[in-house]
């Protein structure tokens, strides 16, 4: 069994950071935020492994206590060990999505957003790189778009709100 290791900060600090992000999400009328940048993932979760070479994302929901971290299946044990998250909040997507030209980890993130009911409204994306990989749509997300930089909690930066029918590879 994989257990969480000793964190750089106590769980209460990560929960404080998460609360600050959720407060800013509420101010911006976002129900869900997807964070893919490695440094912001580390800030929110304490996860510092170098697995950002494949799509991964932290899904922060206004309605859920802890975020969900979706990443490559082989990296999930490290995420369980390094992060403060409960085991069931770390989800590994199939290795068949790695290096696949038709489907990849961004598609798994979009599928999870649909499963969580989060793809329908108030969705913000904080992307580490252009989302040119995902092939599926995120329909009926929040109207409006913002590409200007953000510095939430002194750390999170640059987000984009998705419009209804936007494609993640557009």
Secondary structure as UniProt FT lines:
FT   HELIX           11..27
FT   TURN            28..29
FT   STRAND          32..35
FT   HELIX           38..45
FT   TURN            52..53
FT   STRAND          57..61
FT   TURN            62..63
FT   STRAND          68..72
FT   HELIX           73..82
FT   HELIX           87..89
FT   STRAND          90..93
FT   HELIX           95..97
FT   TURN            98..99
FT   HELIX           105..115
FT   TURN            116..117
FT   STRAND          123..126
FT   TURN            132..133
FT   TURN            139..140
FT   TURN            153..155
FT   STRAND          160..161
FT   TURN            164..165
FT   TURN            168..169
//
